[in-house]
Amino acid sequence: MRQSLISTTCLVVLILIFGCSGGSKDPLMPSISTVNDASMDPNNEVKVSEASDVLYIGDSREIAYKAFGIYQVILDPKSLTAEIIPSRKSQTIGMTFDSDLTQFLTVSPCENCLQVDGVRLIPPDQVEVGFAVKHPFADIAKRPDLHGFDVRGIVLTKGNWNFPLTLVQMDGSTTVPARANVSLLANPDGYTHHFDELASDPHYFDPPRNYNANINPFRRYFVDGGTQDFDPHNPSGHNVMKVGADWETQKYVFNVGSSLDPIDFAFVVDCAYGQSATFQNRTNPYYFLPEFNRKEAWNVDVTPIPGGAFYSGDTSSLVDFKVAVYDWQAGYDAD
């Protein structure tokens, strides 16, 4: 895929977003679906908020992609400090919003599940920030049914790039222009449309944060590609964030500009979660994997092929890329 600098940048970002998308109306969001249609109760009302990405119901299993931490971050490149401010109105949200891992975990976002683990300047105009994440619960012996999977730290910010495409809402009723910030985070693992409206939602921030990007970068946590049998009491593989998981740090490299002015953004920590037990048998859960993992492509790897180069200001400079899309449902293979 030999393209110019501008068009190749667009293409790579779009591949990161749309890789392995399903057949739903919104190519970025799988539609509400079922694991087993025969097990559906037509009288069972399921509440899913507008920012909750997907919910699968069947065989007494529920799979939901949830945010368990929502924060505002203020990064000051000059003083090399970063301040984390939990969502101020989190206590007013309650269980019907997607602010928790599940309603069985907590009724408000985890205020202490994110911390700054080092800030350093990378001359001349980059700052590296370590953001550490942990599981909200500490005792795996008491709650082995609350393991999360495919954890991401998503940076919600102002968009600076309009793409020549629109995003379709889940119900197919409206479309919105696609807009992203492709220059703030220098080392994203991917981009997502999920949770992009949280920053402007007054339920989460007061006053709302006026960010306008609806495609945002993220980095992954607790990456473990093993597909071995899953033991809830000693979990491993499947990108699991087990109950009691201690701090894991990922380094975020921000392009802050030569002025080194402070920047602020919202930070969402989310994961996939499957209801593996009821209250009565929560100490002996059963995990359906990889069904409890994300239905998005879990990893899209874009690697430049040696022999080309991009040059600033030269839109005719060329680079070839190898794009590998990894899917849990395909046995962890790359296509």
Backbone hydrogen bonds in HBPLUS format (Angstrom, degrees):
<---DONOR---> <-ACCEPTOR-->    atom                        ^
c    i                          cat <-CA-CA->   ^        H-A-AA   ^      H-
h    n   atom  resd res      DA  || num        DHA   H-A  angle D-A-AA Bond
n    s   type  num  typ     dist DA aas  dist angle  dist       angle   num
A0008-THR N   A0004-SER O   2.85 MM   4  5.75 158.1  1.90 151.5 158.2     1
A0009-THR N   A0005-LEU O   3.12 MM   4  6.19 157.4  2.17 142.3 148.3     2
A0010-CYS N   A0006-ILE O   3.13 MM   4  6.45 160.6  2.17 150.5 155.2     3
A0011-LEU N   A0007-SER O   2.93 MM   4  6.14 160.8  1.97 147.3 152.7     4
A0012-VAL N   A0008-THR O   2.89 MM   4  6.07 169.3  1.90 159.6 161.0     5
A0013-VAL N   A0009-THR O   3.16 MM   4  6.30 168.6  2.17 150.4 153.5     6
A0014-LEU N   A0010-CYS O   2.94 MM   4  6.13 159.2  1.98 151.3 157.7     7
A0015-ILE N   A0011-LEU O   2.87 MM   4  6.12 153.2  1.95 151.5 158.8     8
A0016-LEU N   A0012-VAL O   2.99 MM   4  6.27 156.5  2.05 148.7 155.0     9
A0017-ILE N   A0013-VAL O   3.07 MM   4  6.37 142.8  2.22 142.0 152.0    10
A0017-ILE N   A0014-LEU O   3.12 MM   3  5.03 121.2  2.49  90.5 105.2    11
A0018-PHE N   A0014-LEU O   2.81 MM   4  5.96 171.6  1.82 159.3 161.0    12
A0019-GLY N   A0015-ILE O   2.95 MM   4  5.35 135.7  2.15 145.1 148.1    13
A0021-SER N   A0018-PHE O   3.07 MM   3  5.44 139.6  2.23 147.1 136.9    14
A0029-MET N   A0026-ASP O   3.08 MM   3  5.30 142.5  2.23 107.8 118.1    15
A0039-SER N   A0036-ASN O   3.02 MM   3  5.63 150.9  2.11 116.3 124.4    16
A0040-MET N   A0037-ASP O   3.11 MM   3  5.41 167.7  2.13 113.3 116.9    17
A0044-ASN N   A0041-ASP O   3.00 MM   3  5.33 167.0  2.02 118.6 121.6    18
A0052-SER N   A0049-SER O   3.06 MM   3  5.26 158.6  2.10 108.2 115.0    19
A0056-TYR N   A0063-ILE O   3.12 MM   7  5.11 150.4  2.21 134.0 143.1    20
A0063-ILE N   A0056-TYR O   3.17 MM   7  5.11 147.0  2.29 133.0 140.2    21
A0058-GLY N   A0061-ARG O   3.24 MM   3  5.37 136.9  2.43 143.2 150.0    22
A0061-ARG N   A0058-GLY O   2.75 MM   3  5.37 156.3  1.80 120.3 128.4    23
A0275-GLN N   A0062-GLU O   2.54 MM 213  4.90 156.7  1.59 146.2 155.1    24
A0064-ALA N   A0273-TYR O   2.89 MM 209  5.50 157.7  1.94 157.9 164.4    25
A0273-TYR N   A0064-ALA O   2.98 MM 209  5.50 143.5  2.11 144.8 156.2    26
A0066-LYS N   A0271-CYS O   2.95 MM 205  5.70 144.6  2.07 165.0 169.9    27
A0271-CYS N   A0066-LYS O   2.89 MM 205  5.70 147.0  2.00 153.8 164.1    28
A0068-PHE N   A0269-VAL O   2.87 MM 201  5.96 145.1  1.99 154.9 165.7    29
A0110-CYS N   A0068-PHE O   2.84 MM  42  5.92 169.5  1.85 146.4 148.0    30
A0269-VAL N   A0069-GLY O   2.88 MM 200  4.99 166.8  1.90 145.9 149.4    31
A0087-SER N   A0070-ILE O   2.97 MM  17  5.65 145.0  2.09 159.0 148.4    32
A0071-TYR N   A0267-PHE O   2.93 MM 196  5.10 152.6  2.00 144.6 152.8    33
A0267-PHE N   A0071-TYR O   2.77 MM 196  5.10 160.6  1.81 140.8 145.9    34
A0072-GLN N   A0085-ILE O   2.77 MM  13  5.01 161.5  1.81 144.5 150.5    35
A0085-ILE N   A0072-GLN O   2.76 MM  13  5.01 161.9  1.80 158.1 162.1    36
A0073-VAL N   A0265-PHE O   2.78 MM 192  5.45 168.9  1.79 173.1 176.8    37
A0265-PHE N   A0073-VAL O   3.00 MM 192  5.45 151.2  2.08 148.7 157.7    38
A0074-ILE N   A0083-GLU O   2.95 MM   9  5.13 156.7  2.01 143.7 151.4    39
A0083-GLU N   A0074-ILE O   2.88 MM   9  5.13 161.9  1.92 144.0 147.9    40
A0075-LEU N   A0263-ILE O   2.83 MM 188  5.37 164.8  1.85 172.6 173.5    41
A0263-ILE N   A0075-LEU O   2.97 MM 188  5.37 154.9  2.04 149.8 157.0    42
A0076-ASP N   A0081-THR O   2.87 MM   5  5.38 176.4  1.88 165.5 166.7    43
A0080-LEU N   A0076-ASP O   2.89 MM   4  5.68 119.3  2.27 142.4 159.7    44
A0081-THR N   A0076-ASP O   3.26 MM   5  5.38 153.8  2.33 140.7 145.9    45
A0090-SER N   A0087-SER O   3.35 MM   3  5.49 154.7  2.42 117.4 114.8    46
A0092-THR N   A0089-LYS O   3.07 MM   3  5.70 158.3  2.12 118.6 125.0    47
A0093-ILE N   A0090-SER O   3.22 MM   3  5.56 168.4  2.24 114.2 117.7    48
A0105-LEU N   A0102-THR O   3.04 MM   3  5.34 161.9  2.07 110.1 115.9    49
A0134-LYS N   A0113-CYS O   3.28 MM  21  5.30 142.6  2.43 133.5 138.4    50
A0115-GLN N   A0132-ALA O   3.06 MM  17  5.27 149.5  2.15 141.4 148.2    51
A0132-ALA N   A0115-GLN O   2.83 MM  17  5.27 172.4  1.83 162.8 164.4    52
A0117-ASP N   A0130-GLY O   2.57 MM  13  4.60 175.2  1.57 142.7 143.6    53
A0130-GLY N   A0118-GLY O   2.92 MM  12  5.31 166.9  1.94 159.1 160.6    54
A0120-ARG N   A0128-GLU O   2.96 MM   8  5.34 156.5  2.02 148.3 155.9    55
A0128-GLU N   A0120-ARG O   2.82 MM   8  5.34 163.4  1.85 165.5 167.7    56
A0122-ILE N   A0126-GLN O   2.69 MM   4  4.90 173.0  1.70 145.1 144.1    57
A0126-GLN N   A0122-ILE O   3.11 MM   4  4.90 147.3  2.22 143.4 148.5    58
A0256-VAL N   A0125-ASP O   2.95 MM 131  5.64 143.1  2.08 142.9 152.9    59
A0127-VAL N   A0254-PHE O   2.95 MM 127  5.27 153.9  2.02 145.9 154.5    60
A0254-PHE N   A0127-VAL O   2.81 MM 127  5.27 173.2  1.81 156.5 155.1    61
A0129-VAL N   A0252-TYR O   2.79 MM 123  5.18 164.1  1.82 151.7 155.1    62
A0252-TYR N   A0129-VAL O   2.78 MM 123  5.18 175.5  1.78 151.5 152.9    63
A0131-PHE N   A0250-GLN O   3.04 MM 119  5.67 161.9  2.08 163.2 159.6    64
A0250-GLN N   A0131-PHE O   3.15 MM 119  5.67 161.0  2.19 139.7 142.0    65
A0133-VAL N   A0248-GLU O   2.89 MM 115  5.40 153.2  1.96 142.0 145.9    66
A0248-GLU N   A0133-VAL O   2.89 MM 115  5.40 148.7  1.99 142.4 151.5    67
A0135-HIS N   A0245-ALA O   3.31 MM 110  5.34 168.1  2.32 139.0 142.0    68
A0244-GLY N   A0137-PHE O   2.88 MM 107  5.71 133.5  2.10 149.9 141.7    69
A0143-ARG N   A0139-ASP O   3.28 MM   4  6.55 157.3  2.34 148.4 154.7    70
A0148-GLY N   A0241-MET O   3.03 MM  93  5.01 166.4  2.05 144.5 141.8    71
A0241-MET N   A0148-GLY O   2.68 MM  93  5.01 171.1  1.69 148.0 148.2    72
A0149-PHE N   A0272-ALA O   2.81 MM 123  4.96 151.4  1.89 148.2 154.0    73
A0272-ALA N   A0149-PHE O   2.72 MM 123  4.96 175.2  1.73 152.8 154.5    74
A0150-ASP N   A0239-ASN O   3.04 MM  89  5.34 144.0  2.18 136.2 147.2    75
A0221-TYR N   A0151-VAL O   2.99 MM  70  5.24 158.7  2.03 139.3 138.4    76
A0152-ARG N   A0270-ASP O   3.01 MM 118  5.51 155.8  2.07 146.4 151.3    77
A0270-ASP N   A0152-ARG O   3.05 MM 118  5.51 156.0  2.11 149.8 157.2    78
A0153-GLY N   A0219-ARG O   2.88 MM  66  5.40 159.7  1.92 158.7 165.7    79
A0219-ARG N   A0153-GLY O   3.09 MM  66  5.40 148.4  2.19 134.8 143.0    80
A0154-ILE N   A0268-VAL O   2.76 MM 114  5.06 168.2  1.77 158.8 158.2    81
A0268-VAL N   A0154-ILE O   2.94 MM 114  5.06 163.3  1.97 146.5 151.5    82
A0155-VAL N   A0217-PRO O   2.95 MM  62  5.74 167.7  1.96 166.4 170.2    83
A0156-LEU N   A0266-ALA O   2.80 MM 110  4.94 168.9  1.81 149.9 152.2    84
A0266-ALA N   A0156-LEU O   3.01 MM 110  4.94 155.1  2.07 148.0 150.4    85
A0213-ALA N   A0157-THR O   3.37 MM  56  6.09 146.3  2.49 152.5 155.0    86
A0160-ASN N   A0180-ALA O   2.85 MM  20  6.03 152.4  1.92 123.3 126.3    87
A0161-TRP N   A0180-ALA O   2.88 MM  19  5.35 128.9  2.15 155.5 170.0    88
A0180-ALA N   A0161-TRP O   3.00 MM  19  5.35 160.5  2.04 149.1 154.6    89
A0163-PHE N   A0178-ALA O   3.04 MM  15  5.47 170.6  2.05 145.9 149.0    90
A0165-LEU N   A0163-PHE O   2.76 MM   2  5.49 140.6  1.91 101.3  91.7    91
A0178-ALA N   A0165-LEU O   3.19 MM  13  5.96 161.5  2.22 150.7 145.2    92
A0167-LEU N   A0176-VAL O   2.72 MM   9  5.25 161.4  1.75 158.5 161.8    93
A0176-VAL N   A0167-LEU O   2.93 MM   9  5.25 149.5  2.02 140.7 150.4    94
A0169-GLN N   A0174-THR O   2.98 MM   5  5.71 173.2  1.99 164.7 164.6    95
A0172-GLY N   A0169-GLN O   2.88 MM   3  5.15 157.0  1.93 112.3 119.8    96
A0214-ASN N   A0179-ARG O   2.91 MM  35  5.65 146.6  2.03 143.6 151.6    97
A0215-ILE N   A0179-ARG O   3.17 MM  36  6.15 125.9  2.48 158.0 156.2    98
A0255-ASN N   A0184-LEU O   2.74 MM  71  5.08 161.4  1.78 150.7 157.2    99
A0186-ALA N   A0253-VAL O   2.72 MM  67  5.44 164.9  1.74 165.6 169.5   100
A0189-ASP N   A0218-PHE O   2.80 MM  29  5.91 162.4  1.83 158.5 164.6   101
A0218-PHE N   A0190-GLY O   2.99 MM  28  5.69 145.3  2.11 150.3 149.4   102
A0192-THR N   A0216-ASN O   2.82 MM  24  5.40 151.9  1.90 144.4 151.8   103
A0216-ASN N   A0192-THR O   2.89 MM  24  5.40 169.9  1.90 149.5 147.8   104
A0198-LEU N   A0195-PHE O   3.22 MM   3  5.60 166.6  2.24 114.5 118.6   105
A0201-ASP N   A0198-LEU O   3.09 MM   3  5.08 161.1  2.13 105.7 111.4   106
A0209-ARG N   A0199-ALA O   2.80 MM  10  5.15 154.9  1.87 153.6 145.1   107
A0204-TYR N   A0201-ASP O   2.92 MM   3  5.68 158.9  1.97 123.4 129.3   108
A0205-PHE N   A0201-ASP O   3.17 MM   4  6.43 165.4  2.19 153.0 157.3   109
A0239-ASN N   A0224-ASP O   2.83 MM  15  4.53 157.2  1.88 143.2 142.0   110
A0238-HIS N   A0226-GLY O   2.75 MM  12  5.72 153.1  1.82 152.6 154.5   111
A0234-ASN N   A0231-ASP O   2.97 MM   3  5.24 148.8  2.07 110.7 120.4   112
A0240-VAL N   A0237-GLY O   3.17 MM   3  6.12 143.9  2.31 129.8 133.5   113
A0245-ALA N   A0242-LYS O   2.89 MM   3  5.31 146.3  2.01 141.7 138.7   114
A0260-LEU N   A0257-GLY O   3.23 MM   3  5.70 152.0  2.32 110.4 117.7   115
A0286-TYR N   A0276-SER O   3.02 MM  10  5.10 166.3  2.04 135.2 137.6   116
A0284-ASN N   A0281-ASN O   2.98 MM   3  5.42 160.1  2.02 114.9 121.1   117
A0292-PHE N   A0288-PHE O   2.94 MM   4  6.05 133.4  2.16 149.0 162.4   118
A0293-ASN N   A0290-PRO O   2.91 MM   3  5.27 160.3  1.95 113.8 120.4   119
A0326-TYR N   A0299-ASN O   2.85 MM  27  5.21 175.5  1.86 170.9 169.4   120
A0301-ASP N   A0324-ALA O   2.82 MM  23  5.11 164.1  1.85 156.8 158.1   121
A0324-ALA N   A0301-ASP O   2.85 MM  23  5.11 166.1  1.87 151.1 155.5   122
A0303-THR N   A0322-LYS O   2.92 MM  19  5.22 168.4  1.94 151.8 155.4   123
A0322-LYS N   A0303-THR O   2.87 MM  19  5.22 164.0  1.90 149.0 153.9   124
A0305-ILE N   A0320-ASP O   2.78 MM  15  5.41 168.6  1.79 155.4 152.0   125
A0309-ALA N   A0318-LEU O   2.93 MM   9  5.88 134.1  2.15 156.2 154.5   126
A0314-ASP N   A0311-TYR O   3.00 MM   3  5.40 163.8  2.03 133.2 135.2   127
A0317-SER N   A0314-ASP O   3.26 MM   3  5.79 170.2  2.27 115.4 118.2   128
A0335-ASP N   A0325-VAL O   3.07 MM  10  5.37 154.0  2.14 135.5 142.9   129
A0330-ALA N   A0327-ASP O   3.09 MM   3  5.35 151.5  2.18 105.7 114.4   130
A0332-TYR N   A0327-ASP O   3.23 MM   5  5.53 141.2  2.39 141.3 143.9   131
A0331-GLY N   A0328-TRP O   3.13 MM   3  5.48 148.5  2.24 120.9 118.5   132
